Every structure is written in C-alpha cells, then in structure tokens.
Amino acid sequence: MDNENTSGSSLDAREFRNALGCFATGVMVMTSSGGNDGLIGVTINSFSSVSLDPPLISFCLADSLTEFDTLMKSEHFALNVLREDQQDLSNQFAKTSPDKWRGVAYREGSNSAPIIEPNHAVLLCTKHSHLACGDHVIIVAQVEEVEYGDEEPPLLFYKGQYRRLS
Ligand SMILES: Cc1cc2nc3c(=O)[nH]c(=O)nc-3n(C[C@H](O)[C@H](O)[C@H](O)COP(=O)(O)O)c2cc1C
C-alpha cells in the first residue's frame, strides 16, 4: 500500500524514488528571514538553473513543509550550497524541529535572508513566480547576488545517501 501513488498513476512510488535517486545532486539549505514567524531553513536538492538572461533558478517545496504558508509569502531567499563537511547541517535542516537553527552560524544577506557560514557558495534571490505541481510548488526566483570560491568540495546526494566528490 505504501508504494502506491494516490494520483492514479501506475508508476510504483518506490521505483519512482529509486529512479530519481540516480540523478546525483548537490545539497542546499534554502533560507528565508520568515518575517514575524522567525528564520526558516529547509534542506533541498530540487535546485535547477532556469534562465541565464534574466538569471533565474528554480527549486521545489513540498506543500507539507511546516513553514510552507510562510514560505509562500516570502519574497527573498538565500540558497546555501553545502560543503562536504556539512552533512550534519543538512540533516539538521531536513528534520522537523522548532530548533532547526540551534548552533548554526549565519549572517544576514543584503536581501535579509540568512547566509549560513561557512558555505560552498550562496545565491541570493527574489521570488519571480511559482507554479503548484502535485504535492510540491515550483518556486522560480531571480538571482541578484552570488558568493562562491570556497576551497572545500560540495556535499553530494546520490541514491538516497550523501556522497563526496573525492
Ligand atoms: C538531501 C535532501 C534533499 C531534500 N530536498 C527537498 C526539496 O527539494 N524540497 C522539499 O520540499 N524538501 C526536501 N527535503 C526534505 C526537507 O528538508 C524536510 O522535509 C524538511 O526540512 C522537514 O522540516 P519541516 O517539517 O520543519 O518542514 C530534502 C531532504 C534531504 C535530506
């Protein structure tokens, strides 16, 4: 029963996840100031580049996220690309907890979104548009500022596990 899709799709849900896992990705923590609701941070790997001119990217947010409603009202984000020594941080921002930010070093970006320190790279962006798709929403955002150059390699995710470049 667990492996059935509720949408009527005949594709086995486990098979679908297994196939998606064959696409190796980096790992990011998407952050937002969250306004009165407080800082938001969610581990994501659904990042994609969309357009070079204007500079657009996209990422997907599950409608089940605790802070989903706040995120849908958020205009500014930081996409923090994690380093390979930040697996614990990835796990911290992937678990439901009122205390996701405990012990996390960060500074405020120029768009008010928190920039996690250290990081492999950062994209500061402003929401461009969104599209509800199934149980996720695709957020398209325009990148306004970038930081990169960290020597530490990035954290990778492949077949449901963290991996290293080296
Ligand atoms: C490697 C990895 C990638 C993830 N990618 C996404 C993603 O792209 N979109 C998303 O909504 N959730 C993603 N998640 C799950 C969220 O991080 C997780 O559901 C969320 O942080 C749970 O916290 P919450 O219950 O407070 O919302 C990912 C988790 C991991 C470990």
The ligand as an SDF file (V2000), in Angstrom:
LIG
                    3D

 31 33  0  0  0  0  0  0  0  0999 V2000
   19.0890   15.6480    0.6210 C   0  0  0  0  0  0  0  0  0  0  0  0
   17.6980   16.1770    0.8710 C   0  0  0  0  0  0  0  0  0  0  0  0
   17.0470   16.9050   -0.1050 C   0  0  0  0  0  0  0  0  0  0  0  0
   15.7550   17.4240    0.1050 C   0  0  0  0  0  0  0  0  0  0  0  0
   15.1670   18.1590   -0.8790 N   0  0  0  0  0  0  0  0  0  0  0  0
   13.9380   18.7140   -0.6580 C   0  0  0  0  0  0  0  0  0  0  0  0
   13.3560   19.5590   -1.6510 C   0  0  0  0  0  0  0  0  0  0  0  0
   13.9380   19.8180   -2.7180 O   0  0  0  0  0  0  0  0  0  0  0  0
   12.1390   20.1080   -1.3810 N   0  0  0  0  0  0  0  0  0  0  0  0
   11.4820   19.8620   -0.1970 C   0  0  0  0  0  0  0  0  0  0  0  0
   10.3770   20.3700   -0.0080 O   0  0  0  0  0  0  0  0  0  0  0  0
   12.0180   19.0590    0.7580 N   0  0  0  0  0  0  0  0  0  0  0  0
   13.2330   18.4940    0.5660 C   0  0  0  0  0  0  0  0  0  0  0  0
   13.8070   17.7160    1.5220 N   0  0  0  0  0  0  0  0  0  0  0  0
   13.0500   17.4550    2.7680 C   0  0  0  0  0  0  0  0  0  0  0  0
   13.0170   18.6620    3.7010 C   0  0  0  0  0  0  0  0  0  0  0  0
   14.3260   19.1030    4.0150 O   0  0  0  0  0  0  0  0  0  0  0  0
   12.2880   18.2820    5.0170 C   0  0  0  0  0  0  0  0  0  0  0  0
   11.0410   17.7160    4.7040 O   0  0  0  0  0  0  0  0  0  0  0  0
   12.0150   19.4740    5.8950 C   0  0  0  0  0  0  0  0  0  0  0  0
   13.1970   20.1730    6.2330 O   0  0  0  0  0  0  0  0  0  0  0  0
   11.3280   18.9920    7.1740 C   0  0  0  0  0  0  0  0  0  0  0  0
   11.1900   20.0720    8.0590 O   0  0  0  0  0  0  0  0  0  0  0  0
    9.7710   20.6930    8.3850 P   0  0  0  0  0  0  0  0  0  0  0  0
    8.8810   19.5560    8.7820 O   0  0  0  0  0  0  0  0  0  0  0  0
   10.0340   21.6440    9.5170 O   0  0  0  0  0  0  0  0  0  0  0  0
    9.2460   21.3870    7.1710 O   0  0  0  0  0  0  0  0  0  0  0  0
   15.0900   17.1820    1.3400 C   0  0  0  0  0  0  0  0  0  0  0  0
   15.7560   16.4420    2.3410 C   0  0  0  0  0  0  0  0  0  0  0  0
   17.0370   15.9550    2.1040 C   0  0  0  0  0  0  0  0  0  0  0  0
   17.7410   15.1740    3.2010 C   0  0  0  0  0  0  0  0  0  0  0  0
  1  2  1  0
  2  3  1  0
  2 30  2  0
  3  4  2  0
  4  5  1  0
  4 28  1  0
  5  6  2  0
  6  7  1  0
  6 13  1  0
  7  8  2  0
  7  9  1  0
  9 10  1  0
 10 11  2  0
 10 12  1  0
 12 13  2  0
 13 14  1  0
 14 15  1  0
 14 28  1  0
 15 16  1  0
 16 17  1  0
 16 18  1  0
 18 19  1  0
 18 20  1  0
 20 21  1  0
 20 22  1  0
 22 23  1  0
 23 24  1  0
 24 25  2  0
 24 26  1  0
 24 27  1  0
 28 29  2  0
 29 30  1  0
 30 31  1  0
M  END
$$$$
